[in-house]
Amino acid sequence: MSWSPNSWREFPIKQQPEYEDKELLKSIEKEIAKYPPLIFAGEARNLQKELVKAGRGEAFIIQGGDCAESFDAFNADVIKNLFKLILQMSVVMTYSNGKPVVKIGRIAGQFAKPRSSDYEEIDGIKLPSYRGDIINDIKFTAEARKPDPKRMIKAYNQSAATMNLLRAFSRGGLADLTEVHRWNLDFIKDHPLGKKYEELSKQIDKAVTFLKAAGIDSNNTLQLRQTTVFTSHEALLLNYEEALTRKDSITGDWYNCSAHMLWIGDRTRGLGDAHIEYFRGIKNPIGCKVGPSMEPTELINLIDALNPDNEEGKLNLIVRMGADKISELYPPLLRAVRDAGKNVVWTIDPMHGNVEKSSTGFKTRDFDNILSEVKQFMDIHEAEGTIAAGIHLEMTGENVTECTGSLSSPITEADLGSRYHTQCDPRLNANQALELAFMLGSN
């Protein structure tokens, strides 16, 4: 079948808002279609080259950020702290494993969220579910929960500002390896984990000093003073994604220019549905969540639909089974893909399969379950002789109390309410994310 950026409109679609004013929606889509792209096609191709390395075991992927970006919590410090955390995790992993890290943020576009129900009920009042700031407001009022297409404009503007700051951080000196000590976040500096990171920083300083003595420093070697943080988000709201889909002037291919990499969620991966139709036509590297309901035959058909040319680095399969299910459900899928000779990049999302309700009423995740699923994922790949290419985390550089456990951040269920700031799902805080990186580095 022929493909176009709007051919998805002829297919069944899930997890979409129902806009009342269709004419306003069309005008907003046309307006965004005139806006500059947020990324360039060449950058997306560069990411695919990095994912090829990760799929071969020559690099490791760290993908992380907010479960859902917020209009209200948008400021430079939040972006800077997430950037620093990604750098910290990357330097820990690189120094420990001797592999470069492909850094991908869930940022500059992660505004739409799938929901398990179309409606939410509180005290007998039933309203449409909150679907992310690009669609409606988290406040529990009829007016706030009404889908508003004008919110797409604000999401675009916030994404553009975020991209601008990320590029400045990446190239303006903050990523310089001689500044590795400055990446330590203020609230963990005096923590044992912060001190452990500081010790590693001193070892890196010695290595950098040696290189400088040999004539290699950040003044003559870009790799020592600059980095690249790619962006990604779940491409859920296809009205917005279509408006930012552009034809590359060099290759003539279509790219989604809202992010370097887009992914399909576990709830919208139906083979005959709109999201698969949209994704099959864009040339960006793409991801697809692989949950516990996935069957081997379905997965092979999905791979054929999304990566028909079997390109390396094109398709990132993001496994999200849960700590209690992965050892049983994942190996048959992995073997089916391996035996079929499919080129995919395997990463683990240990967050979404491990959600639980605390006794205090908060949705949370336990660090031990997160760590367990990551370890099982790594062990399964080692046993099967395949490559575990990376991790995909909902995390923040802020000092939140949303996930319980961990040695570095022993948050109990009673502590959850003190700094529970997430828009939707609980995130690892900086201590917990960095602890996970150290554990993976020592594995």
C-alpha positions in Angstrom: 0.0 0.0 0.0 1.1 3.6 -0.7 2.1 5.6 2.3 1.8 9.3 3.1 2.2 11.3 6.4 -1.6 11.3 6.7 -2.4 7.8 5.5 -2.8 6.8 9.2 -6.1 8.6 9.2 -7.7 5.7 7.2 -6.9 3.2 10.0 -8.4 2.4 13.4 -6.7 4.3 16.2 -6.4 3.9 19.9 -5.6 6.2 22.8 -6.6 9.4 21.0 -8.5 12.4 22.4 -11.9 13.5 21.0 -11.6 17.1 20.1 -14.9 19.0 20.0 -13.8 21.8 17.6 -12.6 20.0 14.5 -12.0 23.2 12.5 -9.8 24.6 15.3 -7.9 21.3 15.3 -7.3 21.5 11.5 -6.1 25.1 11.8 -3.6 24.2 14.6 -2.3 21.3 12.5 -1.7 23.6 9.5 0.0 26.1 11.7 2.4 23.6 13.2 3.1 22.2 9.7 4.6 25.7 8.9 6.9 25.7 11.9 10.6 24.9 11.7 11.6 21.3 12.3 12.9 20.5 15.8 15.6 18.1 14.5 17.2 17.4 11.2 17.1 14.2 9.1 20.9 14.0 9.3 20.8 13.9 13.1 18.3 11.0 13.0 20.6 9.1 10.6 23.5 9.8 13.0 21.5 8.2 15.8 20.8 5.1 13.7 24.5 4.7 13.2 25.0 4.8 16.9 22.2 2.3 17.4 23.9 0.0 14.9 27.0 0.0 17.3 24.8 -0.7 20.3 23.0 -3.6 18.5 26.5 -5.1 17.8 27.6 -4.7 21.5 30.0 -1.9 20.6 28.1 0.7 22.6 25.4 0.9 25.3 22.2 2.9 25.3 20.9 5.0 28.2 17.5 6.4 27.4 15.7 8.2 30.2 13.6 11.1 31.4 10.2 12.1 32.6 7.2 9.9 32.3 5.4 13.0 31.0 6.8 16.4 30.6 4.9 19.2 32.3 4.0 22.8 31.2 4.1 23.9 34.9 7.4 22.4 35.9 9.3 23.7 32.8 12.5 25.5 33.7 16.2 25.5 32.9 17.2 23.8 36.1 15.0 20.8 35.5 16.5 20.3 32.1 20.0 20.9 33.3 19.7 18.4 36.2 18.4 15.7 33.8 21.2 16.5 31.4 23.8 16.2 34.3 22.2 12.9 35.4 22.5 11.4 32.0 26.1 12.5 31.8 26.9 11.0 35.2 25.3 7.7 34.3 27.1 7.7 31.0 30.5 8.3 32.4 30.0 5.6 35.1 29.0 3.1 32.4 31.8 4.2 29.9 34.5 4.1 32.6 33.3 0.7 33.9 32.7 -1.1 30.7 35.0 0.6 28.2 32.1 1.3 25.8 30.7 4.6 24.5 27.2 5.4 25.7 24.4 6.5 23.3 22.6 9.1 25.3 18.8 9.5 24.5 16.5 11.7 26.6 12.8 11.2 27.0 12.5 14.9 26.6 11.5 17.8 24.2 8.2 16.1 23.2 7.2 13.5 25.9 3.8 15.2 26.5 1.2 12.6 25.6 0.4 9.6 27.7 -1.7 6.4 27.1 -4.2 5.6 29.8 -5.8 2.3 31.0 -9.2 4.0 31.0 -10.9 6.8 29.1 -12.4 8.2 32.3 -11.3 8.8 35.9 -13.8 8.9 38.8 -13.2 10.7 42.1 -15.9 11.0 44.8 -18.6 10.0 42.4 -17.5 12.6 39.7 -16.5 11.1 36.4 -14.3 13.0 34.0 -12.1 12.2 30.9 -8.7 10.9 31.9 -5.6 13.1 31.9 -3.7 12.3 28.7 -0.7 14.6 29.1 -0.2 18.3 28.8 -0.3 18.3 25.1 -3.9 17.2 25.2 -5.6 18.4 28.5 -4.8 19.5 32.0 -4.1 17.4 35.1 -6.6 19.4 37.2 -9.7 17.5 38.0 -12.3 19.8 36.5 -14.6 19.4 33.5 -13.0 22.4 31.7 -9.4 21.3 32.5 -10.0 17.8 31.2 -11.5 18.9 27.9 -9.0 18.2 25.0 -7.7 21.5 23.6 -5.8 21.5 20.3 -4.1 24.8 21.1 -2.0 22.9 23.7 0.0 21.4 20.8 1.4 24.9 20.1 2.6 25.2 23.6 4.1 21.7 23.5 6.0 22.6 20.3 7.3 25.9 21.8 8.4 24.2 25.0 10.1 21.4 22.9 11.9 24.0 20.8 13.2 25.8 23.9 14.3 22.5 25.5 16.1 21.5 22.3 17.9 24.8 22.3 19.1 24.4 25.8 20.2 20.8 25.3 22.3 21.8 22.3 23.8 24.6 24.4 24.7 22.3 27.3 26.1 19.7 24.9 28.4 22.1 23.0 28.9 25.0 25.3 31.2 23.5 27.9 29.1 21.7 30.4 29.8 18.4 28.8 33.6 18.9 28.9 35.3 15.9 30.6 37.5 18.4 32.6 34.2 19.5 34.2 33.2 16.0 35.3 33.1 17.1 39.0 30.5 19.7 38.1 28.0 17.1 36.9 27.5 15.9 40.5 24.0 17.1 41.5 24.0 19.3 44.6 21.6 17.2 46.7 23.7 14.0 46.3 27.2 15.5 46.7 27.5 14.6 50.4 25.7 11.3 49.9 27.8 8.1 49.8 26.8 7.7 46.2 27.9 11.3 45.4 31.2 10.6 47.1 31.6 7.4 45.1 31.0 9.4 41.9 33.5 11.9 43.1 36.1 9.2 43.5 35.4 8.0 39.9 35.7 11.7 38.8 39.2 11.8 40.3 40.2 8.8 38.3 38.9 10.3 35.1 40.8 13.5 36.0 44.0 11.5 36.1 43.3 10.0 32.7 42.5 13.4 31.2 45.7 14.8 32.7 47.7 12.0 31.1 46.0 12.6 27.7 46.8 16.4 28.0 50.5 15.5 28.6 50.4 13.5 25.5 49.0 16.5 23.5 45.3 15.5 23.5 43.0 17.9 25.4 39.6 19.5 25.1 41.0 22.4 23.0 42.0 20.1 20.1 39.7 17.1 20.6 35.9 17.7 20.2 35.1 14.4 21.9 36.5 15.6 25.2 34.5 18.8 25.3 31.2 18.1 23.5 28.6 15.4 23.5 25.3 14.6 21.8 22.1 13.9 23.7 19.4 12.7 21.2 15.7 13.2 21.9 12.8 10.7 21.9 9.2 10.4 22.9 6.2 8.2 22.4 4.5 9.3 19.2 1.0 8.9 20.5 -0.8 12.1 19.3 -0.5 11.5 15.5 -2.1 14.9 14.6 1.0 16.6 16.1 3.4 14.0 14.7 2.0 14.3 11.2 2.4 18.1 11.3 6.1 17.7 12.0 6.7 15.1 9.4 8.9 16.5 6.6 10.5 15.3 3.4 14.3 15.3 3.6 15.7 17.5 0.8 18.8 15.3 0.4 17.3 11.8 0.3 13.7 12.5 -0.5 12.7 10.3 2.5 10.1 11.3 5.1 11.3 12.0 8.7 9.5 12.9 11.8 11.2 16.1 12.8 9.8 16.3 16.3 12.5 14.0 17.8 15.4 11.9 16.7 13.7 8.6 17.8 10.0 7.9 18.3 8.5 4.8 19.8 5.1 3.0 19.8 3.6 2.0 23.1 2.4 -1.4 24.1 -1.2 -0.3 23.9 -1.0 1.1 20.3 1.1 -1.6 18.5 -1.8 -3.3 16.7 -0.7 -4.4 13.3 -3.8 -3.1 11.6 -3.9 0.2 13.5 -3.0 3.8 12.7 0.3 4.0 14.7 1.9 1.1 12.8 0.7 2.6 9.6 2.3 6.0 10.5 5.6 4.5 11.8 6.1 2.2 8.8 6.7 5.3 6.5 9.1 7.4 8.5 12.9 6.9 8.3 13.8 7.8 11.8 15.1 5.0 14.1 12.0 3.9 15.9 11.2 1.9 19.0 8.4 -0.4 20.0 7.4 -1.5 23.4 7.3 -5.3 23.9 5.0 -6.3 26.8 3.8 -9.5 28.3 1.0 -10.1 25.9 3.3 -10.2 22.9 3.4 -13.5 21.0 6.5 -14.6 18.9 4.6 -14.7 15.6 3.0 -11.3 16.3 6.5 -9.9 17.1 8.0 -11.2 13.8 5.1 -9.7 11.8 5.5 -6.4 13.7 9.2 -6.3 12.8 8.5 -7.0 9.2 6.0 -4.1 9.1 8.3 -1.6 10.8 11.6 -2.7 9.4 10.9 -4.5 6.1 14.5 -4.0 4.8 15.9 -5.5 8.0 18.2 -2.5 8.5 20.6 -2.5 11.5 19.9 0.2 14.0 16.4 1.0 12.6 14.2 -0.8 15.2 14.7 -0.7 19.0 12.6 -3.3 20.8 12.0 -2.0 24.3 11.1 -4.9 26.6 8.7 -4.3 29.5 7.6 -7.5 31.1 7.9 -7.1 34.8 10.3 -8.7 37.2 8.0 -11.7 37.9 7.3 -12.4 34.2 10.5 -11.7 32.2 12.3 -15.0 32.8 9.3 -16.9 31.4 7.9 -14.7 28.6 11.0 -13.0 27.2 13.3 -15.9 26.1 10.8 -17.3 23.5 10.5 -13.9 21.9 14.2 -13.4 21.8 14.9 -16.8 20.3 12.2 -16.2 17.6 13.7 -12.9 16.5 17.3 -14.3 16.6 16.4 -17.5 14.7 14.5 -15.4 12.1 17.7 -13.4 11.4 16.0 -10.1 12.3 18.2 -7.1 13.0 16.9 -5.4 16.1 18.3 -3.5 19.1 17.1 -4.9 22.4 16.7 -2.6 25.4 15.0 -3.0 28.7 12.3 -0.8 30.3 12.2 -2.1 33.9 9.7 0.5 34.9 6.3 -0.1 33.3 6.0 -3.8 34.3 6.7 -3.1 37.9 4.0 -0.6 38.9 2.3 -1.2 42.2 -0.1 0.6 44.5 1.3 1.5 47.9 -0.6 1.1 51.2 -0.7 4.9 51.3 -2.5 5.1 48.0 0.4 6.2 45.8 1.3 4.5 42.5 5.0 3.4 43.0 7.7 1.1 41.8 10.1 -0.8 44.0 13.8 -0.4 43.2 14.6 -4.0 43.9 12.0 -5.1 41.2 13.5 -2.6 38.7 17.0 -3.9 39.4 15.8 -7.5 39.2 14.2 -7.1 35.8 17.4 -5.4 34.4 19.6 -8.2 35.8 17.3 -10.9 34.4 17.3 -9.2 31.0 21.1 -9.1 31.0 21.4 -12.7 32.1 18.9 -13.9 29.4 20.9 -12.3 26.7 24.2 -13.8 28.0 22.6 -17.2 28.1 21.2 -16.9 24.5 24.4 -15.4 23.1 22.7 -12.1 22.1 23.3 -8.5 22.8 21.6 -6.6 25.6 22.0 -3.1 24.1 20.7 -0.7 26.8 18.2 0.6 29.3 15.1 2.8 29.1 14.1 4.5 32.3 11.6 6.9 33.7 13.8 9.1 35.8 14.5 12.7 36.9 17.4 14.7 38.1 15.2 16.1 40.9 15.2 14.9 44.5 11.7 13.2 44.3 10.2 10.4 46.4 8.3 8.3 43.9 9.9 4.9 43.8 10.6 2.9 47.0 13.8 1.2 48.0 17.4 1.2 46.9 20.5 1.5 49.2 21.2 5.0 48.1 17.7 6.4 48.6 15.8 4.2 51.1 12.4 5.6 50.5 9.5 3.8 52.3 5.8 3.9 51.4 5.4 6.4 54.2 7.9 8.7 52.5 6.2 8.8 49.1 3.9 11.8 49.8 6.8 14.1 50.8 8.1 14.9 47.3 5.7 13.0 44.9 5.7 15.4 41.9 5.2 13.2 38.8 2.5 14.0 36.2 1.7 10.3 35.8 4.0 7.5 36.7 6.7 7.3 39.4 10.2 8.0 38.4 13.6 7.0 39.7 15.3 10.0 41.4 18.9 10.9 40.7 20.3 8.8 43.5 18.4 5.7 42.4 19.3 6.1 38.7 22.9 6.7 39.4 23.0 3.6 41.8 21.5 1.6 38.9 24.3 2.8 36.6 27.0 1.8 39.2 25.4 -1.6 39.6 25.3 -2.2 35.8 28.9 -0.9 35.5 30.1 -3.4 38.1 28.1 -6.3 36.5 
